[in-house]
Amino acid sequence: MIRNVVFSAREDHEVIKGVINRLKNLPDVNLYSHDPTKKFFNLSRMPKSIKEADLIIVKVRNECSIDLLHYAKTLQIPTLHSVDTVLMCKNKISLDYALRRIFKSYPQIKEKILLPNSWNNNLADLSKFKKWALPKLPIVIKSHYQHDKYNRFNFLVKKVDDIGIFCEKYKEFLYYDVYIQKFIECDGFERKVYVIGDKVFGIIRENPIYIFLRDKPSKIDVDKIKRKEFKISEEIREFARILSKELNLKIFGFDLIKLTDKNRFYLIDLNDFPGFRGIKNIENTLSSYLVEYIRNL
């Protein structure tokens, strides 16, 4: 049976490019490739390939990606991840709510993995924010939404004067809510865990905040930080299974940091459909999973 599949993702992404090429060569799949940074819609005449899709796969890049998921929900077109799931992951506050519910439902998680204390706030009234922040320092101010790489930031505030630096650097965000996490001292590394179906992979890299504290660069390109694979423990593997089940995610990633003096981790971020950089032959693993998923529709 022929399946009509829409794959919406940036076509020049090194991993996605290989996956799309493999799907295009399948005899039982009609693949329509949609780049949300280049192909936009006439809303009164949506492309036939989208209207008649059996499945829409979206790696969210921008609002056009979200628009496509909303359209799929309206027409009841199946999607790999639902618009509700993606919107939850996009918004750090709603994701935080969902994660805290999971930690409450599975108390055994806390034996190895914890969530940092967190808040949402606004810097429009700077003196009020400084007074609020002072007893909580150090903290990390993060953008409320995480899918837009051009409007995404993690800013460490160690002393009150750092808040003024943030306001100067990110002045366009002063009237928007921000997400704030308690800064956790760690071993200086991030462990990025990637999940594709029942397969779990791990990459370790230097934590960008620690690179900043050491080298004080004006800008850090996180894609250029060296990565190497690390072995996934059974506790992390089980945690990945719980997240997949409770958040309705099939392909996702999450970031852990490890305490310096204990074998315990903090979960500091989660992302639906990450970039998977640094995993050997990840294109084959991702392609194989999607092929099986499509054929089981």
C-alpha positions as CSV (number, residue, x, y, z in Angstrom):
1,M,0.0,0.0,0.0
2,I,1.3,3.4,-1.0
3,R,1.6,6.0,1.9
4,N,1.6,9.7,1.3
5,V,4.0,11.3,3.7
6,V,4.9,15.0,4.3
7,F,8.3,15.6,6.0
8,S,8.6,19.2,7.2
9,A,12.1,20.1,8.2
10,R,15.0,22.3,7.1
11,E,16.3,20.4,4.1
12,D,20.0,21.4,4.5
13,H,20.2,19.8,8.0
14,E,23.0,17.2,7.8
15,V,21.0,14.4,9.5
16,I,17.5,15.2,8.0
17,K,19.0,15.4,4.5
18,G,20.1,11.8,4.6
19,V,16.7,10.7,6.1
20,I,14.7,12.4,3.4
21,N,16.8,10.9,0.6
22,R,16.2,7.4,1.9
23,L,12.5,8.0,2.3
24,K,12.2,9.3,-1.2
25,N,13.7,6.1,-2.6
26,L,11.1,3.8,-1.0
27,P,8.7,2.3,-3.5
28,D,5.7,2.3,-1.1
29,V,6.1,5.9,0.0
30,N,5.2,9.1,-1.8
31,L,7.3,11.7,0.1
32,Y,6.6,15.4,-0.1
33,S,9.5,17.4,1.4
34,H,8.5,20.7,2.9
35,D,11.1,23.2,4.2
36,P,9.3,25.5,6.6
37,T,12.0,28.2,6.1
38,K,11.3,28.4,2.3
39,K,7.9,27.0,1.5
40,F,4.9,28.9,2.8
41,F,1.2,28.4,2.1
42,N,-1.7,30.0,0.3
43,L,-4.2,29.3,3.1
44,S,-7.2,29.1,0.8
45,R,-5.4,26.5,-1.5
46,M,-3.3,24.1,0.6
47,P,-1.1,21.8,-1.5
48,K,-2.9,18.5,-2.5
49,S,0.1,16.6,-1.1
50,I,-0.6,18.0,2.4
51,K,-4.4,17.7,2.2
52,E,-4.2,14.0,1.2
53,A,-1.3,13.0,3.5
54,D,-1.5,9.8,5.5
55,L,1.2,11.1,7.9
56,I,2.9,14.5,8.5
57,I,6.3,14.5,10.2
58,V,7.4,17.8,11.5
59,K,10.8,18.8,12.9
60,V,9.8,22.2,14.3
61,R,11.8,25.1,13.0
62,N,9.4,28.1,13.2
63,E,5.8,29.2,13.3
64,C,5.2,27.7,9.8
65,S,5.9,24.3,11.3
66,I,3.4,24.9,14.1
67,D,0.9,26.2,11.5
68,L,1.2,22.9,9.6
69,L,0.5,20.9,12.8
70,H,-2.5,23.0,13.5
71,Y,-3.8,22.3,10.0
72,A,-3.2,18.6,10.4
73,K,-5.2,18.6,13.6
74,T,-8.1,20.5,11.9
75,L,-8.3,17.9,9.1
76,Q,-7.5,15.0,11.4
77,I,-4.3,14.1,9.5
78,P,-2.1,11.8,11.6
79,T,1.2,13.4,12.7
80,L,4.3,11.9,14.3
81,H,3.9,14.3,17.2
82,S,0.7,16.1,17.8
83,V,0.4,19.9,17.9
84,D,-0.5,19.8,21.6
85,T,2.7,17.8,22.4
86,V,4.9,20.1,20.3
87,L,3.4,23.2,21.8
88,M,4.0,21.8,25.3
89,C,7.7,21.1,24.4
90,K,8.1,24.5,22.8
91,N,7.0,26.4,25.9
92,K,9.4,25.9,28.8
93,I,6.7,26.8,31.4
94,S,4.2,24.2,30.2
95,L,7.0,21.7,29.8
96,D,8.1,22.3,33.4
97,Y,4.5,21.8,34.6
98,A,4.4,18.4,32.7
99,L,7.8,17.3,34.0
100,R,6.9,18.0,37.6
101,R,3.7,16.0,37.3
102,I,5.8,13.1,36.0
103,F,8.3,13.3,38.8
104,K,5.4,13.3,41.3
105,S,3.8,10.3,39.6
106,Y,7.1,8.4,39.5
107,P,8.8,9.2,42.8
108,Q,11.6,6.6,42.2
109,I,13.0,8.9,39.5
110,K,14.4,11.2,42.2
111,E,16.8,8.6,43.4
112,K,19.0,9.4,40.4
113,I,17.5,12.4,38.6
114,L,16.1,15.7,39.9
115,L,14.5,18.9,38.6
116,P,16.1,22.3,39.4
117,N,13.9,24.8,41.2
118,S,12.4,27.1,38.6
119,W,10.2,30.2,38.2
120,N,8.6,32.4,35.5
121,N,9.0,36.1,35.8
122,N,9.3,39.4,33.9
123,L,12.0,42.1,33.9
124,A,9.8,45.0,33.0
125,D,10.1,46.4,36.5
126,L,13.8,46.0,37.0
127,S,14.1,47.0,40.6
128,K,11.3,44.6,41.6
129,F,13.0,41.8,39.6
130,K,16.4,42.4,41.3
131,K,14.8,42.3,44.7
132,W,13.0,39.1,43.9
133,A,16.2,37.5,42.4
134,L,18.7,38.4,45.1
135,P,17.9,35.6,47.6
136,K,17.7,33.0,44.7
137,L,21.1,33.6,43.1
138,P,22.8,32.1,41.1
139,I,20.1,31.6,38.5
140,V,19.9,31.0,34.8
141,I,17.5,33.1,32.7
142,K,16.2,31.3,29.7
143,S,13.9,32.2,26.8
144,H,10.3,31.2,27.3
145,Y,10.2,29.5,23.9
146,Q,12.9,27.2,22.6
147,H,12.2,26.4,19.0
148,D,13.5,29.7,17.5
149,K,17.3,29.5,17.6
150,Y,17.6,33.2,16.9
151,N,15.6,34.2,19.9
152,R,16.9,31.6,22.4
153,F,19.3,32.3,25.3
154,N,20.7,30.9,28.5
155,F,22.1,33.7,30.7
156,L,23.8,33.0,34.0
157,V,23.2,35.5,36.8
158,K,25.7,35.1,39.6
159,K,25.3,38.6,41.1
160,V,22.7,41.3,40.9
161,D,24.8,43.4,38.6
162,D,24.6,40.6,36.0
163,I,20.9,41.4,35.6
164,G,21.8,44.8,34.1
165,I,24.1,43.1,31.6
166,F,21.2,40.8,30.6
167,C,18.9,43.7,30.1
168,E,21.4,45.4,27.8
169,K,22.1,42.3,25.8
170,Y,18.5,41.1,25.5
171,K,16.6,44.4,25.8
172,E,13.9,43.3,23.3
173,F,12.8,40.6,25.8
174,L,12.3,42.9,28.8
175,Y,8.5,42.9,28.3
176,Y,8.2,39.2,27.8
177,D,8.0,36.5,30.4
178,V,11.2,34.5,30.9
179,Y,11.8,31.1,32.3
180,I,14.3,30.9,35.2
181,Q,16.1,27.9,36.7
182,K,18.3,27.7,39.8
183,F,21.9,27.3,38.7
184,I,23.2,23.9,39.7
185,E,27.0,23.4,40.2
186,C,28.0,20.4,38.1
187,D,31.0,18.7,36.7
188,G,31.2,21.1,33.8
189,F,29.6,18.8,31.2
190,E,26.2,18.3,29.6
191,R,24.9,14.8,28.8
192,K,22.6,15.0,25.9
193,V,20.3,11.9,25.7
194,Y,18.6,11.2,22.3
195,V,15.6,8.8,22.0
196,I,14.3,7.2,18.8
197,G,11.5,4.8,19.6
198,D,13.0,2.3,22.0
199,K,16.6,3.2,21.2
200,V,18.5,5.6,23.5
201,F,21.9,7.3,22.7
202,G,24.1,9.6,24.7
203,I,26.5,12.4,23.8
204,I,28.6,14.3,26.3
205,R,30.0,17.8,25.7
206,E,31.3,20.8,27.7
207,N,28.5,22.8,29.3
208,P,28.3,26.2,27.4
209,I,27.9,28.1,30.7
210,Y,31.1,26.6,32.0
211,I,32.9,27.5,28.8
212,F,31.7,31.1,29.3
213,L,32.9,31.1,32.9
214,R,36.3,29.9,31.9
215,D,37.0,31.7,28.6
216,K,34.6,34.6,28.6
217,P,33.9,34.4,24.8
218,S,31.5,37.1,23.3
219,K,29.5,34.3,21.6
220,I,29.4,30.5,21.8
221,D,28.4,28.4,18.8
222,V,27.0,25.3,20.6
223,D,27.0,23.3,17.4
224,K,30.8,23.5,17.3
225,I,31.5,22.2,20.9
226,K,33.2,18.8,20.7
227,R,31.1,15.8,21.5
228,K,31.7,12.2,22.2
229,E,29.3,9.3,23.0
230,F,28.7,8.1,26.6
231,K,27.2,4.9,27.8
232,I,23.5,5.1,28.8
233,S,22.8,3.7,32.3
234,E,19.7,1.6,32.9
235,E,18.3,4.4,35.1
236,I,18.6,6.9,32.3
237,R,17.1,4.4,29.9
238,E,14.1,3.8,32.1
239,F,13.7,7.6,32.6
240,A,13.6,7.9,28.8
241,R,10.8,5.3,28.6
242,I,8.8,7.2,31.2
243,L,9.2,10.5,29.4
244,S,8.2,8.9,26.1
245,K,5.1,7.4,27.6
246,E,3.9,10.4,29.6
247,L,4.7,13.1,27.1
248,N,3.6,11.1,24.1
249,L,7.0,11.6,22.4
250,K,8.5,9.1,20.0
251,I,11.6,11.0,18.9
252,F,13.1,13.5,21.4
253,G,16.1,14.5,23.4
254,F,16.9,15.8,26.9
255,D,19.8,17.3,28.7
256,L,21.3,16.1,32.0
257,I,24.0,17.7,34.2
258,K,25.8,15.6,36.9
259,L,26.5,16.9,40.4
260,T,30.2,17.2,41.2
261,D,30.2,15.1,44.3
262,K,27.3,12.7,43.8
263,N,26.2,10.2,41.2
264,R,22.9,12.1,40.6
265,F,21.7,14.2,37.7
266,Y,19.5,17.2,37.1
267,L,17.2,17.4,34.1
268,I,17.7,20.9,32.6
269,D,16.0,20.7,29.2
270,L,14.0,18.6,26.8
271,N,13.3,19.0,23.1
272,D,11.0,17.2,20.7
273,F,12.9,16.0,17.6
274,P,16.4,17.3,18.3
275,G,19.3,17.5,15.9
276,F,21.1,14.3,16.9
277,R,24.6,15.7,16.1
278,G,27.5,13.5,17.1
279,I,25.7,10.1,17.0
280,K,27.4,7.7,14.5
281,N,25.1,6.5,11.7
282,I,22.1,8.2,13.2
283,E,20.6,8.8,9.8
284,N,20.2,5.0,9.4
285,T,18.6,4.6,12.8
286,L,16.2,7.5,12.3
287,S,15.3,6.4,8.8
288,S,14.7,2.8,9.9
289,Y,12.4,3.9,12.7
290,L,10.4,6.2,10.4
291,V,10.1,3.6,7.7
292,E,8.7,1.1,10.2
293,Y,6.4,3.7,11.7
294,I,5.0,4.6,8.2
295,R,4.5,1.0,7.2
296,N,2.6,0.3,10.4
297,L,0.1,3.1,9.9
